[in-house]
């Protein structure tokens, strides 16, 4: 799976504004559909209070956060699966990302054009999800033809039968405008159709894009109904719905002075930028986890996959570390925050020595021993 997140939705729902706030690298944003044709790509720091605390303790020369990639994909419209609104080009961009964040407009503003001339989150989500399902149905039909031909070849008959069985599970969902990821599949079954690159197999979260009034009083006026529509859809799919104000976040991203930024956040009653929640949610949705290295030279967050072993984590730093891995000295972030020093962690018996089979936990602080 690609380790990035595609920001998608209808035209003019605030995707590019949110992307600009995320990456602090302004994407073209204007009040007309299809402003974004070629996808913009931004590398975004993952907010992590643990790294900040480690830096406060070790006072390193530099602090390096984990990052995640976001891709601003142009707006989809009804008929995109058949090529409407440059749909085929845009759909190909979605196929290349690991997870998707569907931005849904949850504010009224007559000065900002809505592609359907009315704000209706339920209808907007349905339009996007149906178009993605229709695109996957075309993919499924082509894969079924290939599998049926393979059934006539003795050496390929067994694997082809497995593929056809999986397609039989997925097809009814897609025909209902639902996602392939809702199918109950084993790891073997998922692997069998990996080459299909189904768009709706990708994990997805929803982003309610509110105006400032909606953020201040999310239950007031139309905003409450809009948010509930998105939350209901997200709950039905077993995923998240995150509320942010794209315009506010873009303005906030342009403020460099810390106290001024805090005051700006306080205006909406926020403890941190709303985008921080989105970034962390995407990071987890991609199956990513963080371990740390800490010292006076550098405190750094390193990205691994959930379930990675200590040697694999060592290889993220340098391939020689993985090849010559001997052991990992480890403790949890919570330990250093509680005891204050590594010496006191050792006195408390919390300092661990881990071997090759150790599964690294999110928040571990590691120091690797290896042969050169």
VOGU-376213 format. One record per residue (C-alpha): x, y, z; residue in one letter. Coordinates in steps of 0.05 Angstrom, whole numbers, padded with zeros to 5 digits, always signed. Layout:
# VOGU-376213
XYZa
...
# end
This chain:
# VOGU-376213
+00000+00000+00000x
+00025+00070-00018x
+00042+00110+00044x
+00003+00172+00027x
-00066+00202+00032x
-00108+00229-00025x
-00154+00288-00008x
-00216+00280-00051x
-00287+00305-00057x
-00332+00346-00102x
-00305+00410-00133x
-00305+00472-00089x
-00312+00437-00022x
-00246+00464+00005x
-00196+00408-00013x
-00142+00455-00039x
-00151+00503+00019x
-00142+00445+00068x
-00082+00419+00029x
-00050+00488+00031x
-00059+00491+00106x
-00031+00421+00114x
+00031+00432+00073x
+00039+00507+00083x
+00053+00507+00008x
-00006+00542-00025x
-00043+00500-00077x
-00084+00536-00131x
-00153+00548-00102x
-00208+00587-00137x
-00283+00594-00138x
-00296+00549-00198x
-00295+00474-00211x
-00234+00435-00235x
-00185+00488-00212x
-00138+00431-00190x
-00123+00386-00250x
-00054+00358-00235x
-00049+00333-00163x
-00008+00374-00114x
+00036+00334-00066x
+00058+00357+00003x
+00101+00325+00057x
+00070+00341+00125x
+00101+00335+00195x
+00062+00290+00242x
+00045+00328+00306x
+00070+00288+00365x
+00072+00315+00436x
+00118+00258+00456x
+00173+00283+00411x
+00166+00353+00440x
+00173+00325+00511x
+00234+00284+00492x
+00266+00346+00462x
+00251+00385+00526x
+00287+00330+00566x
+00348+00318+00522x
+00355+00388+00493x
+00383+00362+00427x
+00416+00402+00372x
+00359+00384+00326x
+00290+00352+00330x
+00262+00315+00270x
+00188+00294+00267x
+00156+00237+00228x
+00123+00257+00163x
+00066+00234+00119x
+00049+00252+00047x
-00016+00284+00025x
-00041+00290-00047x
-00092+00342-00068x
-00135+00308-00120x
-00181+00348-00166x
-00256+00347-00154x
-00298+00289-00178x
-00368+00299-00206x
-00427+00254-00223x
-00407+00214-00284x
-00332+00215-00267x
-00329+00139-00275x
-00350+00150-00348x
-00301+00206-00360x
-00343+00266-00340x
-00303+00326-00314x
-00237+00292-00332x
-00259+00237-00286x
-00214+00182-00314x
-00152+00224-00302x
-00173+00241-00232x
-00192+00169-00215x
-00123+00146-00236x
-00093+00194-00185x
-00136+00163-00130x
-00112+00093-00148x
-00041+00115-00131x
-00054+00134-00058x
-00057+00090+00003x
-00117+00120+00039x
-00167+00174+00023x
-00196+00233+00062x
-00262+00254+00032x
-00276+00327+00044x
-00349+00344+00052x
-00375+00416+00051x
-00414+00430+00115x
-00426+00505+00110x
-00472+00553+00073x
-00443+00610+00033x
-00478+00637-00029x
-00413+00668-00053x
-00380+00600-00060x
-00407+00559-00117x
-00431+00489-00103x
-00426+00443-00163x
-00498+00420-00151x
-00523+00489-00130x
-00542+00465-00061x
-00506+00443+00002x
-00526+00371+00017x
-00471+00329+00051x
-00510+00264+00045x
-00520+00273-00029x
-00448+00296-00039x
-00419+00235-00004x
-00466+00189-00043x
-00443+00220-00109x
-00370+00209-00094x
-00378+00139-00066x
-00422+00116-00124x
-00373+00142-00175x
-00315+00106-00140x
-00357+00042-00137x
-00375+00047-00211x
-00302+00056-00229x
-00286-00007-00188x
-00342-00045-00223x
-00308-00032-00290x
-00243-00057-00261x
-00279-00118-00232x
-00311-00136-00299x
-00243-00135-00334x
-00211-00177-00278x
-00268-00227-00282x
-00257-00237-00356x
-00184-00252-00344x
-00199-00300-00288x
-00251-00337-00330x
-00200-00346-00385x
-00149-00371-00334x
-00199-00423-00310x
-00188-00460-00376x
-00114-00468-00361x
-00100-00525-00314x
-00041-00492-00279x
-00080-00429-00265x
-00148-00459-00250x
-00141-00459-00174x
-00118-00387-00167x
-00169-00363-00218x
-00225-00397-00179x
-00201-00361-00116x
-00203-00294-00152x
-00273-00307-00180x
-00298-00324-00110x
-00271-00259-00083x
-00302-00219-00140x
-00368-00252-00125x
-00365-00224-00054x
-00345-00154-00076x
-00390-00144-00136x
-00458-00139-00099x
-00429-00086-00053x
-00404-00044-00111x
-00471-00051-00147x
-00504-00020-00085x
-00454+00039-00087x
-00417+00011-00026x
-00343-00001-00017x
-00302-00063-00032x
-00269-00056+00036x
-00336-00076+00068x
-00329-00147+00041x
-00309-00199+00093x
-00244-00225+00063x
-00186-00267+00089x
-00114-00244+00079x
-00108-00295+00023x
-00170-00268-00011x
-00146-00196-00006x
-00079-00216-00036x
-00114-00251-00094x
-00145-00186-00119x
-00089-00139-00099x
-00073-00129-00173x
-00142-00099-00183x
-00123-00037-00143x
-00195-00026-00124x
-00205+00047-00103x
-00259+00030-00053x
-00214-00022-00020x
-00172+00036+00007x
-00186+00058+00079x
-00224+00124+00081x
-00241+00178+00131x
-00288+00238+00124x
-00271+00311+00136x
-00328+00359+00152x
-00305+00426+00125x
-00341+00479+00167x
-00339+00555+00167x
-00316+00592+00230x
-00387+00598+00257x
-00397+00524+00248x
-00333+00510+00288x
-00355+00556+00344x
-00425+00527+00348x
-00426+00460+00312x
-00496+00443+00336x
-00527+00508+00314x
-00564+00521+00249x
-00552+00478+00189x
-00481+00459+00211x
-00507+00409+00263x
-00549+00372+00211x
-00492+00373+00161x
-00443+00344+00211x
-00491+00290+00234x
-00501+00268+00162x
-00426+00258+00154x
-00418+00225+00222x
-00475+00177+00207x
-00442+00156+00142x
-00374+00148+00175x
-00404+00107+00231x
-00439+00061+00182x
-00372+00049+00148x
-00335+00040+00214x
-00290+00100+00203x
-00279+00171+00229x
-00309+00239+00214x
-00263+00297+00232x
-00289+00369+00236x
-00244+00426+00214x
-00250+00496+00185x
-00205+00497+00123x
-00205+00573+00117x
-00186+00582+00190x
-00132+00528+00185x
-00102+00561+00124x
-00099+00628+00160x
-00070+00595+00222x
-00015+00561+00181x
+00009+00630+00159x
+00021+00652+00231x
+00092+00639+00255x
+00092+00671+00324x
+00073+00621+00377x
+00032+00665+00423x
-00006+00696+00366x
-00022+00626+00341x
-00048+00606+00410x
-00092+00667+00412x
-00119+00652+00343x
-00136+00581+00365x
-00170+00606+00428x
-00218+00646+00385x
-00250+00580+00364x
-00239+00546+00430x
-00186+00499+00402x
-00127+00470+00440x
-00090+00453+00375x
-00102+00460+00300x
-00158+00416+00275x
-00111+00390+00221x
-00068+00357+00275x
-00125+00307+00287x
-00131+00294+00213x
-00056+00282+00204x
-00053+00234+00262x
-00115+00197+00239x
-00086+00188+00169x
-00020+00164+00198x
-00055+00110+00238x
-00101+00092+00180x
-00040+00078+00138x
-00019+00028+00191x
+00041+00070+00212x
+00072+00073+00281x
+00128+00114+00312x
+00190+00098+00351x
+00241+00148+00375x
+00316+00156+00381x
+00336+00208+00433x
+00401+00241+00454x
+00437+00308+00458x
+00453+00307+00384x
+00384+00291+00359x
+00314+00271+00379x
+00278+00239+00321x
+00212+00204+00306x
+00219+00145+00259x
+00162+00114+00220x
+00149+00039+00217x
+00091-00006+00202x
+00050-00036+00259x
+00079-00105+00273x
+00150-00089+00250x
+00206-00124+00288x
+00266-00090+00320x
+00313-00108+00263x
+00264-00079+00213x
+00259-00016+00254x
+00335-00012+00257x
+00336-00018+00180x
+00294+00046+00175x
+00354+00083+00204x
+00406+00047+00161x
+00407-00019+00124x
+00472-00038+00160x
+00435-00034+00226x
+00386-00088+00203x
+00438-00133+00172x
+00484-00131+00233x
+00429-00127+00286x
+00449-00154+00354x
+00399-00124+00403x
+00357-00063+00419x
+00360-00025+00484x
+00289+00000+00497x
+00242+00037+00542x
+00175+00071+00532x
+00163+00145+00526x
+00119+00142+00588x
+00179+00116+00628x
+00225+00173+00611x
+00170+00223+00624x
+00156+00192+00692x
+00227+00179+00716x
+00262+00237+00681x
+00328+00203+00664x
+00352+00138+00632x
+00392+00123+00696x
+00328+00125+00738x
+00292+00082+00687x
+00347+00030+00696x
+00342+00035+00772x
+00267+00022+00766x
+00280-00040+00723x
+00243-00010+00664x
+00303-00010+00617x
+00296-00069+00570x
+00341-00110+00524x
+00302-00136+00463x
+00322-00186+00410x
+00307-00200+00337x
+00236-00224+00349x
+00214-00163+00389x
+00154-00127+00359x
+00167-00052+00366x
+00112-00015+00403x
+00088+00054+00385x
+00125+00103+00429x
+00186+00060+00442x
+00253+00096+00451x
+00306+00051+00420x
+00381+00047+00417x
+00409-00007+00370x
+00471-00050+00378x
+00497-00080+00313x
+00557-00112+00280x
+00591-00073+00224x
# end
